[in-house]
């Protein structure tokens, strides 16, 4: 009768090898006592000794320091974004037969990851962008609103709207990787989880489906980066959370 294969944890192997290295017992005796084949135990010992030097590897320590430095740099970039909204317009490449293509504007709050304003239309113009902003400003107005350099964001109508609301306009520049990273990550998730999987018969149907996706994202999905909380919980004051959920 064949012997069933046993699985050994890394912790078990390490403890066994450390005991073996004390030299108090011969390897074969130790193997019999622990019901392990001698060759297997011999291989564990060899692997352990081969990799032991990694604990004192200066290069490994240097790599760890570099990684920590990169993480600190990234956190510093994110810290600069507190009190800032970032927006983007994306061409969804969704052919609605009679209605042509769809365009979606979404605005994300950097701190909470909450989508605070959005609008979708089959026409790429400034009105759609301003409508999304008006939704975002219902709860609070940001210190800064960031965008790319698309024509909607450089138009006189948009610039005047932002100025009238007392908000500083910012546009991402070259080599500024952090400027739009949050909204780009969100759009990537939206495309693969919703847009690429759903066929919209018309603009009304698209608005309803996108609204459901954003509601789920804001009010039901937890995020590790904000302490496993939901974006809406972090963004909206407690007294406004139920009202925001009802209005979403």
BAZALUM-503465 format. One line per 8 residues: number of its first residue (from 1); for each residue x, y, z of N, C-alpha, C. Coordinates in nm, 3 decimals, padded with zeros to 5 digits, always signed. Layout:
NUM) X,Y,Z,X,Y,Z,X,Y,Z | ... .
This chain:
1) +00.085,-00.120,+00.000,+00.000,+00.000,+00.000,+00.088,+00.124,+00.000 | +00.065,+00.216,-00.091,+00.149,+00.335,-00.103,+00.126,+00.428,+00.015 | +00.232,+00.496,+00.051,+00.226,+00.588,+00.164,+00.175,+00.724,+00.118 | +00.077,+00.781,+00.189,+00.020,+00.910,+00.149,+00.123,+01.022,+00.165 | +00.118,+01.116,+00.076,+00.212,+01.227,+00.076,+00.179,+01.322,+00.190 | +00.284,+01.359,+00.266,+00.266,+01.452,+00.378,+00.315,+01.590,+00.340 | +00.246,+01.692,+00.386,+00.287,+01.830,+00.362,+00.343,+01.889,+00.491 | +00.459,+01.951,+00.481,+00.526,+02.008,+00.597,+00.536,+02.160,+00.581 .
9) +00.501,+02.232,+00.686,+00.509,+02.377,+00.681,+00.654,+02.422,+00.691 | +00.680,+02.546,+00.647,+00.815,+02.602,+00.655,+00.861,+02.612,+00.800 | +00.768,+02.644,+00.888,+00.801,+02.655,+01.030,+00.845,+02.520,+01.087 | +00.773,+02.414,+01.048,+00.807,+02.279,+01.096,+00.946,+02.238,+01.048 | +00.975,+02.262,+00.920,+01.105,+02.226,+00.864,+01.217,+02.302,+00.935 | +01.196,+02.432,+00.957,+01.298,+02.515,+01.021,+01.329,+02.465,+01.162 | +01.225,+02.440,+01.239,+01.244,+02.393,+01.377,+01.319,+02.260,+01.380 | +01.285,+02.171,+01.286,+01.349,+02.041,+01.282,+01.497,+02.052,+01.248 .
17) +01.527,+02.136,+01.148,+01.667,+02.155,+01.107,+01.748,+02.220,+01.218 | +01.692,+02.317,+01.288,+01.763,+02.382,+01.398,+01.797,+02.282,+01.509 | +01.703,+02.193,+01.538,+01.731,+02.089,+01.638,+01.842,+01.995,+01.590 | +01.837,+01.963,+01.460,+01.938,+01.874,+01.402,+02.077,+01.937,+01.409 | +02.085,+02.068,+01.386,+02.214,+02.138,+01.385,+02.279,+02.145,+01.523 | +02.201,+02.120,+01.626,+02.259,+02.118,+01.761,+02.356,+02.001,+01.778 | +02.342,+01.899,+01.690,+02.433,+01.786,+01.691,+02.414,+01.689,+01.805 | +02.301,+01.695,+01.871,+02.278,+01.606,+01.985,+02.244,+01.464,+01.940 .
25) +02.195,+01.448,+01.818,+02.157,+01.316,+01.767,+02.201,+01.303,+01.622 | +02.225,+01.180,+01.579,+02.257,+01.153,+01.440,+02.134,+01.178,+01.352 | +02.159,+01.214,+01.228,+02.050,+01.246,+01.135,+01.954,+01.129,+01.120 | +02.008,+01.006,+01.105,+01.919,+00.891,+01.085,+01.831,+00.865,+01.207 | +01.888,+00.882,+01.324,+01.811,+00.863,+01.447,+01.701,+00.968,+01.457 | +01.739,+01.091,+01.425,+01.644,+01.202,+01.430,+01.529,+01.181,+01.331 | +01.563,+01.126,+01.214,+01.462,+01.100,+01.111,+01.363,+00.995,+01.157 | +01.414,+00.887,+01.219,+01.326,+00.780,+01.268,+01.232,+00.832,+01.376 .
33) +01.285,+00.912,+01.467,+01.204,+00.964,+01.577,+01.091,+01.053,+01.528 | +01.115,+01.121,+01.416,+01.014,+01.213,+01.364,+00.939,+01.158,+01.243 | +00.964,+01.027,+01.214,+00.895,+00.959,+01.104,+00.912,+01.034,+00.972 | +01.038,+01.071,+00.943,+01.071,+01.142,+00.819,+01.186,+01.070,+00.751 | +01.180,+01.057,+00.621,+01.286,+00.991,+00.547,+01.418,+01.068,+00.562 | +01.529,+00.999,+00.587,+01.658,+01.065,+00.607,+01.700,+01.157,+00.492 | +01.675,+01.111,+00.367,+01.713,+01.194,+00.252,+01.636,+01.326,+00.250 | +01.510,+01.319,+00.288,+01.429,+01.440,+00.292,+01.483,+01.537,+00.397 .
41) +01.515,+01.486,+00.512,+01.569,+01.569,+00.619,+01.706,+01.626,+00.579 | +01.784,+01.544,+00.508,+01.915,+01.589,+00.459,+01.899,+01.705,+00.360 | +01.800,+01.696,+00.273,+01.775,+01.804,+00.176,+01.729,+01.932,+00.246 | +01.647,+01.919,+00.349,+01.604,+02.037,+00.424,+01.723,+02.108,+00.487 | +01.813,+02.029,+00.543,+01.932,+02.085,+00.608,+02.018,+02.158,+00.505 | +02.037,+02.096,+00.388,+02.118,+02.157,+00.283,+02.056,+02.288,+00.235 | +01.925,+02.287,+00.214,+01.854,+02.408,+00.169,+01.863,+02.519,+00.273 | +01.852,+02.481,+00.399,+01.859,+02.578,+00.508,+01.996,+02.646,+00.511 .
49) +02.102,+02.567,+00.503,+02.237,+02.622,+00.509,+02.271,+02.705,+00.385 | +02.217,+02.665,+00.270,+02.242,+02.740,+00.146,+02.182,+02.880,+00.153 | +02.065,+02.890,+00.214,+01.995,+03.018,+00.218,+02.020,+03.099,+00.345 | +02.097,+03.043,+00.437,+02.120,+03.112,+00.564,+02.189,+03.246,+00.546 | +02.277,+03.256,+00.445,+02.353,+03.380,+00.425,+02.265,+03.497,+00.386 | +02.144,+03.469,+00.336,+02.054,+03.577,+00.296,+02.016,+03.666,+00.413 | +02.020,+03.609,+00.533,+01.984,+03.688,+00.651,+02.084,+03.801,+00.676 | +02.207,+03.785,+00.622,+02.311,+03.886,+00.642,+02.353,+03.951,+00.510 .
57) +02.268,+03.935,+00.411,+02.300,+03.987,+00.278,+02.280,+04.138,+00.274 | +02.389,+04.213,+00.254,+02.382,+04.360,+00.250,+02.299,+04.408,+00.132 | +02.310,+04.335,+00.020,+02.234,+04.375,-00.098,+02.085,+04.366,-00.071 | +02.046,+04.262,+00.001,+01.904,+04.246,+00.035,+01.858,+04.361,+00.123 | +01.944,+04.402,+00.217,+01.910,+04.514,+00.304,+01.901,+04.644,+00.224 | +01.993,+04.660,+00.127,+01.989,+04.779,+00.042,+01.860,+04.784,-00.039 | +01.819,+04.669,-00.091,+01.694,+04.663,-00.169,+01.574,+04.699,-00.082 | +01.577,+04.652,+00.043,+01.468,+04.682,+00.135,+01.463,+04.831,+00.166 .
65) +01.581,+04.891,+00.187,+01.586,+05.035,+00.214,+01.535,+05.115,+00.095 | +01.572,+05.072,-00.027,+01.525,+05.141,-00.147,+01.373,+05.131,-00.160 | +01.320,+05.013,-00.129,+01.175,+04.994,-00.136,+01.102,+05.083,-00.036 | +01.157,+05.093,+00.087,+01.095,+05.177,+00.189,+01.103,+05.324,+00.149 | +01.215,+05.363,+00.087,+01.230,+05.502,+00.042,+01.129,+05.535,-00.067 | +01.105,+05.440,-00.157,+01.006,+05.460,-00.263,+00.866,+05.473,-00.205 | +00.836,+05.390,-00.104,+00.704,+05.397,-00.040,+00.684,+05.530,+00.031 | +00.791,+05.579,+00.098,+00.781,+05.711,+00.165,+00.759,+05.822,+00.063 .
73) +00.828,+05.812,-00.051,+00.812,+05.911,-00.156,+00.670,+05.911,-00.210 | +00.615,+05.790,-00.229,+00.479,+05.778,-00.281,+00.378,+05.835,-00.182 | +00.397,+05.805,-00.052,+00.306,+05.857,+00.050,+00.313,+06.010,+00.057 | +00.434,+06.064,+00.039,+00.450,+06.210,+00.040,+00.375,+06.274,-00.075 | +00.378,+06.208,-00.192,+00.303,+06.258,-00.306,+00.154,+06.257,-00.278 | +00.107,+06.148,-00.216,-00.035,+06.137,-00.184,-00.076,+06.241,-00.080 | +00.012,+06.269,+00.016,-00.021,+06.365,+00.122,-00.048,+06.504,+00.064 | +00.018,+06.535,-00.045,-00.002,+06.665,-00.108,-00.141,+06.678,-00.168 .
81) -00.209,+06.566,-00.188,-00.337,+06.565,-00.256,-00.458,+06.577,-00.164 | -00.434,+06.583,-00.032,-00.546,+06.596,+00.062,-00.620,+06.727,+00.033 | -00.753,+06.720,+00.028,-00.833,+06.838,-00.005,-00.841,+06.863,-00.154 | -00.809,+06.763,-00.232,-00.807,+06.779,-00.377,-00.896,+06.677,-00.445 | -00.965,+06.720,-00.547,-01.043,+06.632,-00.632,-00.970,+06.617,-00.765 | -00.983,+06.503,-00.825,-00.925,+06.479,-00.957,-01.034,+06.428,-01.049 | -01.038,+06.483,-01.171,-01.141,+06.443,-01.264,-01.080,+06.405,-01.398 | -01.157,+06.327,-01.475,-01.111,+06.284,-01.606,-01.232,+06.250,-01.692 .
89) -01.219,+06.276,-01.821,-01.321,+06.236,-01.917,-01.266,+06.120,-01.997 | -01.345,+06.014,-02.009,-01.300,+05.895,-02.082,-01.402,+05.860,-02.189 | -01.351,+05.831,-02.306,-01.432,+05.785,-02.417,-01.454,+05.636,-02.397 | -01.577,+05.594,-02.374,-01.606,+05.456,-02.339,-01.603,+05.360,-02.459 | -01.599,+05.416,-02.578,-01.596,+05.332,-02.699,-01.716,+05.237,-02.702 | -01.828,+05.289,-02.658,-01.950,+05.209,-02.659,-02.043,+05.261,-02.768 | -02.058,+05.187,-02.874,-02.142,+05.228,-02.984,-02.288,+05.197,-02.951 | -02.368,+05.302,-02.938,-02.509,+05.284,-02.901,-02.601,+05.279,-03.023 .
97) -02.550,+05.234,-03.134,-02.628,+05.221,-03.257,-02.680,+05.357,-03.304 | -02.790,+05.403,-03.246,-02.849,+05.529,-03.289,-02.781,+05.650,-03.227 | -02.715,+05.629,-03.112,-02.665,+05.743,-03.035,-02.514,+05.763,-03.044 | -02.443,+05.680,-03.118,-02.300,+05.700,-03.132,-02.224,+05.654,-03.008 | -02.122,+05.731,-02.971,-02.035,+05.692,-02.862,-02.070,+05.761,-02.731 | -02.028,+05.698,-02.621,-02.052,+05.752,-02.488,-01.925,+05.811,-02.429 | -01.942,+05.917,-02.350,-01.831,+05.978,-02.278,-01.869,+05.989,-02.131 | -01.777,+05.953,-02.044,-01.803,+05.956,-01.900,-01.705,+06.048,-01.831 .
105) -01.758,+06.140,-01.751,-01.677,+06.225,-01.663,-01.694,+06.174,-01.521 | -01.586,+06.154,-01.451,-01.592,+06.111,-01.311,-01.494,+06.193,-01.229 | -01.535,+06.225,-01.106,-01.451,+06.305,-01.015,-01.430,+06.225,-00.888 | -01.305,+06.209,-00.849,-01.273,+06.130,-00.731,-01.208,+06.217,-00.624 | -01.243,+06.190,-00.499,-01.180,+06.257,-00.386,-01.055,+06.178,-00.348 | -00.941,+06.246,-00.345,-00.814,+06.178,-00.322,-00.811,+06.104,-00.189 | -00.858,+06.168,-00.084,-00.843,+06.110,+00.050,-00.929,+05.986,+00.069 | -01.056,+05.995,+00.030,-01.151,+05.887,+00.058,-01.167,+05.787,-00.057 .
113) -01.119,+05.821,-00.176,-01.136,+05.740,-00.297,-01.282,+05.739,-00.343 | -01.362,+05.832,-00.293,-01.504,+05.836,-00.325,-01.528,+05.907,-00.459 | -01.614,+05.851,-00.543,-01.656,+05.919,-00.665,-01.765,+06.018,-00.624 | -01.730,+06.146,-00.621,-01.820,+06.248,-00.566,-01.905,+06.317,-00.671 | -01.871,+06.299,-00.797,-01.949,+06.358,-00.904,-01.922,+06.285,-01.035 | -02.025,+06.274,-01.118,-02.005,+06.207,-01.247,-02.120,+06.244,-01.340 | -02.094,+06.227,-01.469,-02.200,+06.245,-01.569,-02.159,+06.170,-01.694 | -02.257,+06.125,-01.770,-02.230,+06.053,-01.893,-02.317,+06.113,-02.003 .
121) -02.261,+06.124,-02.122,-02.335,+06.182,-02.234,-02.279,+06.128,-02.364 | -02.353,+06.150,-02.472,-02.304,+06.108,-02.602,-02.239,+06.223,-02.677 | -02.225,+06.337,-02.607,-02.159,+06.454,-02.664,-02.043,+06.496,-02.576 | -01.928,+06.514,-02.636,-01.810,+06.552,-02.560,-01.799,+06.704,-02.556 | -01.853,+06.762,-02.446,-01.845,+06.907,-02.433,-01.829,+06.947,-02.287 | -01.818,+07.077,-02.263,-01.790,+07.128,-02.129,-01.910,+07.113,-02.037 | -02.032,+07.115,-02.092,-02.153,+07.105,-02.010,-02.153,+06.979,-01.924 | -02.113,+06.866,-01.983,-02.109,+06.741,-01.909,-02.012,+06.751,-01.791 .
129) -01.896,+06.814,-01.814,-01.795,+06.829,-01.709,-01.848,+06.916,-01.596 | -01.913,+07.026,-01.630,-01.967,+07.117,-01.528,-02.078,+07.050,-01.449 | -02.162,+06.970,-01.516,-02.267,+06.897,-01.444,-02.207,+06.803,-01.340 | -02.099,+06.736,-01.375,-02.033,+06.646,-01.281,-01.977,+06.726,-01.163 | -01.921,+06.843,-01.191,-01.868,+06.929,-01.085,-01.978,+06.975,-00.990 | -02.092,+07.012,-01.044,-02.203,+07.059,-00.960,-02.247,+06.950,-00.863 | -02.250,+06.825,-00.910,-02.283,+06.714,-00.820,-02.178,+06.700,-00.711 | -02.051,+06.717,-00.750,-01.942,+06.701,-00.654,-01.943,+06.810,-00.548 .
137) -01.984,+06.930,-00.585,-01.978,+07.044,-00.493,-02.098,+07.054,-00.400 | -02.196,+06.962,-00.412,-02.314,+06.968,-00.326,-02.279,+06.949,-00.179 | -02.183,+06.861,-00.151,-02.144,+06.834,-00.012,-02.035,+06.929,+00.033 | -01.933,+06.944,-00.048,-01.821,+07.031,-00.011,-01.743,+07.069,-00.136 | -01.681,+07.185,-00.131,-01.597,+07.229,-00.242,-01.451,+07.206,-00.206 | -01.375,+07.154,-00.300,-01.235,+07.124,-00.271,-01.149,+07.250,-00.276 | -01.028,+07.240,-00.225,-00.931,+07.348,-00.239,-00.878,+07.352,-00.382 | -00.857,+07.234,-00.437,-00.798,+07.220,-00.570,-00.877,+07.115,-00.647 .
145) -00.892,+07.137,-00.777,-00.948,+07.034,-00.864,-00.851,+07.013,-00.979 | -00.811,+06.888,-00.995,-00.709,+06.854,-01.095,-00.773,+06.783,-01.214 | -00.715,+06.801,-01.330,-00.762,+06.734,-01.451,-00.645,+06.723,-01.548 | -00.672,+06.657,-01.661,-00.572,+06.659,-01.767,-00.590,+06.788,-01.847 | -00.525,+06.799,-01.961,-00.529,+06.924,-02.037,-00.623,+06.916,-02.157 | -00.730,+06.839,-02.141,-00.829,+06.828,-02.247,-00.899,+06.960,-02.273 | -00.960,+06.972,-02.390,-01.022,+07.098,-02.430,-01.136,+07.140,-02.338 | -01.204,+07.041,-02.276,-01.313,+07.075,-02.184,-01.261,+07.153,-02.063 .
153) -01.139,+07.121,-02.020,-01.083,+07.181,-01.899,-01.005,+07.309,-01.925 | -00.981,+07.338,-02.052,-00.913,+07.462,-02.087,-01.010,+07.564,-02.146 | -01.136,+07.529,-02.156,-01.236,+07.621,-02.213,-01.265,+07.736,-02.117 | -01.302,+07.849,-02.170,-01.334,+07.966,-02.088,-01.451,+07.937,-01.995 | -01.548,+07.861,-02.043,-01.666,+07.831,-01.964,-01.629,+07.752,-01.838 | -01.545,+07.653,-01.852,-01.504,+07.571,-01.737,-01.416,+07.651,-01.642 | -01.320,+07.724,-01.696,-01.229,+07.803,-01.613,-01.306,+07.905,-01.531 | -01.404,+07.968,-01.593,-01.486,+08.067,-01.522,-01.569,+08.002,-01.413 .
161) -01.624,+07.884,-01.441,-01.705,+07.811,-01.343,-01.621,+07.776,-01.220 | -01.501,+07.726,-01.241,-01.413,+07.689,-01.131,-01.373,+07.812,-01.051 | -01.341,+07.919,-01.120,-01.301,+08.043,-01.052,-01.415,+08.099,-00.970 | -01.538,+08.097,-01.023,-01.654,+08.149,-00.951,-01.683,+08.070,-00.824 | -01.639,+07.945,-00.819,-01.659,+07.862,-00.700,-01.542,+07.869,-00.603 | -01.447,+07.956,-00.632,-01.334,+07.977,-00.541,-01.240,+07.859,-00.532 | -01.226,+07.784,-00.640,-01.142,+07.664,-00.640,-01.021,+07.686,-00.730 | -00.907,+07.638,-00.687,-00.785,+07.651,-00.768,-00.779,+07.537,-00.869 .
169) -00.759,+07.572,-00.993,-00.752,+07.472,-01.099,-00.609,+07.423,-01.116 | -00.596,+07.293,-01.133,-00.464,+07.232,-01.154,-00.473,+07.136,-01.270 | -00.367,+07.129,-01.348,-00.362,+07.035,-01.460,-00.236,+06.953,-01.450 | -00.250,+06.822,-01.475,-00.132,+06.736,-01.464,-00.033,+06.770,-01.574 | +00.094,+06.766,-01.537,+00.201,+06.798,-01.631,+00.287,+06.678,-01.662 | +00.386,+06.699,-01.741,+00.477,+06.592,-01.779,+00.552,+06.542,-01.656 | +00.571,+06.409,-01.651,+00.644,+06.342,-01.542,+00.575,+06.355,-01.408 | +00.450,+06.396,-01.406,+00.375,+06.404,-01.280,+00.286,+06.282,-01.272 .
177) +00.346,+06.167,-01.240,+00.276,+06.039,-01.242,+00.162,+06.032,-01.142 | +00.173,+06.109,-01.032,+00.074,+06.096,-00.924,-00.050,+06.180,-00.946 | -00.047,+06.273,-01.042,-00.156,+06.368,-01.055,-00.291,+06.301,-01.081 | -00.295,+06.205,-01.168,-00.422,+06.144,-01.207,-00.430,+05.995,-01.175 | -00.339,+05.947,-01.092,-00.330,+05.802,-01.072,-00.456,+05.743,-01.010 | -00.520,+05.817,-00.918,-00.638,+05.762,-00.851,-00.755,+05.744,-00.948 | -00.783,+05.846,-01.026,-00.897,+05.837,-01.117,-00.867,+05.739,-01.230 | -00.742,+05.727,-01.271,-00.707,+05.631,-01.375,-00.726,+05.488,-01.325 .
185) -00.690,+05.463,-01.198,-00.712,+05.330,-01.141,-00.861,+05.298,-01.135 | -00.940,+05.401,-01.097,-01.084,+05.378,-01.088,-01.142,+05.348,-01.226 | -01.103,+05.425,-01.327,-01.155,+05.402,-01.462,-01.115,+05.264,-01.513 | -00.996,+05.219,-01.479,-00.953,+05.087,-01.522,-01.045,+04.980,-01.463 | -01.076,+04.992,-01.333,-01.167,+04.897,-01.270,-01.306,+04.906,-01.332 | -01.354,+05.028,-01.354,-01.487,+05.048,-01.412,-01.497,+04.983,-01.550 | -01.396,+05.000,-01.631,-01.402,+04.944,-01.766,-01.410,+04.792,-01.765 | -01.325,+04.729,-01.681,-01.320,+04.583,-01.681,-01.435,+04.519,-01.603 .
193) -01.492,+04.592,-01.509,-01.600,+04.536,-01.427,-01.739,+04.575,-01.477 | -01.748,+04.680,-01.559,-01.878,+04.727,-01.603,-01.884,+04.753,-01.754 | -01.808,+04.850,-01.802,-01.824,+04.898,-01.939,-01.799,+04.790,-02.044 | -01.692,+04.712,-02.028,-01.660,+04.610,-02.127,-01.754,+04.491,-02.122 | -01.828,+04.478,-02.013,-01.915,+04.361,-01.994,-02.061,+04.390,-02.024 | -02.096,+04.517,-02.045,-02.237,+04.554,-02.054,-02.266,+04.623,-02.187 | -02.376,+04.586,-02.247,-02.424,+04.652,-02.368,-02.538,+04.746,-02.330 | -02.526,+04.873,-02.364,-02.629,+04.971,-02.333,-02.712,+04.998,-02.458 .
201) -02.842,+04.987,-02.444,-02.930,+05.009,-02.559,-02.944,+05.156,-02.592 | -02.936,+05.240,-02.489,-02.952,+05.384,-02.510,-02.884,+05.458,-02.395 | -02.886,+05.590,-02.403,-02.818,+05.673,-02.303,-02.881,+05.657,-02.165 | -03.014,+05.648,-02.159,-03.084,+05.632,-02.030,-03.040,+05.503,-01.961 | -03.033,+05.397,-02.037,-02.992,+05.268,-01.981,-02.847,+05.273,-01.933 | -02.763,+05.344,-02.007,-02.622,+05.358,-01.969,-02.610,+05.434,-01.837 | -02.685,+05.543,-01.823,-02.681,+05.622,-01.699,-02.722,+05.537,-01.578 | -02.827,+05.459,-01.596,-02.876,+05.376,-01.485,-02.773,+05.271,-01.445 .
209) -02.713,+05.205,-01.543,-02.616,+05.100,-01.515,-02.490,+05.157,-01.450 | -02.441,+05.269,-01.503,-02.322,+05.333,-01.448,-02.350,+05.384,-01.307 | -02.471,+05.437,-01.287,-02.509,+05.483,-01.153,-02.507,+05.370,-01.052 | -02.555,+05.251,-01.092,-02.554,+05.135,-01.002,-02.411,+05.094,-00.968 | -02.324,+05.098,-01.068,-02.184,+05.060,-01.045,-02.119,+05.156,-00.946 | -02.139,+05.285,-00.966,-02.078,+05.385,-00.878,-02.135,+05.376,-00.737 | -02.265,+05.348,-00.725,-02.326,+05.331,-00.593,-02.259,+05.214,-00.519 | -02.244,+05.103,-00.588,-02.179,+04.986,-00.527,-02.037,+05.020,-00.485 .
217) -01.966,+05.089,-00.572,-01.828,+05.127,-00.542,-01.821,+05.217,-00.419 | -01.906,+05.318,-00.412,-01.901,+05.416,-00.303,-01.954,+05.363,-00.170 | -02.064,+05.289,-00.174,-02.137,+05.255,-00.051,-02.124,+05.109,-00.007 | -02.072,+05.021,-00.092,-02.069,+04.880,-00.056,-01.930,+04.817,-00.060 | -01.840,+04.871,-00.137,-01.708,+04.810,-00.152,-01.607,+04.869,-00.054 | -01.544,+04.784,+00.024,-01.443,+04.829,+00.120,-01.307,+04.839,+00.053 | -01.225,+04.935,+00.102,-01.093,+04.959,+00.045,-00.987,+04.947,+00.153 | -00.886,+04.868,+00.125,-00.778,+04.847,+00.221,-00.702,+04.976,+00.249 .
225) -00.687,+05.062,+00.147,-00.609,+05.184,+00.162,-00.672,+05.285,+00.257 | -00.801,+05.269,+00.288,-00.867,+05.360,+00.381,-00.920,+05.282,+00.502 | -00.842,+05.184,+00.544,-00.875,+05.109,+00.665,-00.991,+05.013,+00.648 | -01.005,+04.955,+00.528,-01.114,+04.861,+00.498,-01.252,+04.923,+00.522 | -01.261,+05.053,+00.495,-01.389,+05.122,+00.502,-01.441,+05.146,+00.361 | -01.567,+05.185,+00.352,-01.625,+05.220,+00.224,-01.597,+05.367,+00.195 | -01.570,+05.404,+00.069,-01.538,+05.543,+00.037,-01.640,+05.644,+00.088 | -01.769,+05.612,+00.075,-01.872,+05.705,+00.120,-01.868,+05.727,+00.270 .
233) -01.832,+05.622,+00.346,-01.821,+05.635,+00.491,-01.713,+05.736,+00.530 | -01.607,+05.738,+00.452,-01.494,+05.827,+00.482,-01.522,+05.969,+00.433 | -01.587,+05.981,+00.317,-01.607,+06.113,+00.257,-01.720,+06.192,+00.322 | -01.835,+06.129,+00.339,-01.952,+06.202,+00.388,-01.954,+06.207,+00.540 | -01.989,+06.322,+00.598,-02.010,+06.327,+00.743,-02.120,+06.229,+00.782 | -02.114,+06.178,+00.904,-02.209,+06.076,+00.948,-02.353,+06.121,+00.928 | -02.380,+06.249,+00.958,-02.519,+06.296,+00.949,-02.570,+06.307,+00.805 | -02.477,+06.304,+00.708,-02.519,+06.316,+00.568,-02.512,+06.183,+00.493 .
241) -02.462,+06.079,+00.557,-02.439,+05.952,+00.487,-02.568,+05.892,+00.435 | -02.673,+05.887,+00.518,-02.800,+05.829,+00.474,-02.863,+05.911,+00.360 | -02.853,+06.044,+00.372,-02.908,+06.130,+00.267,-02.831,+06.111,+00.137 | -02.699,+06.095,+00.147,-02.617,+06.074,+00.028,-02.651,+05.941,-00.038 | -02.673,+05.839,+00.045,-02.708,+05.707,-00.008,-02.843,+05.712,-00.080 | -02.937,+05.784,-00.025,-03.071,+05.794,-00.085,-03.067,+05.872,-00.216 | -02.978,+05.971,-00.224,-02.971,+06.055,-00.342,-02.885,+05.995,-00.452 | -02.805,+05.894,-00.418,-02.711,+05.836,-00.517,-02.785,+05.760,-00.626 .
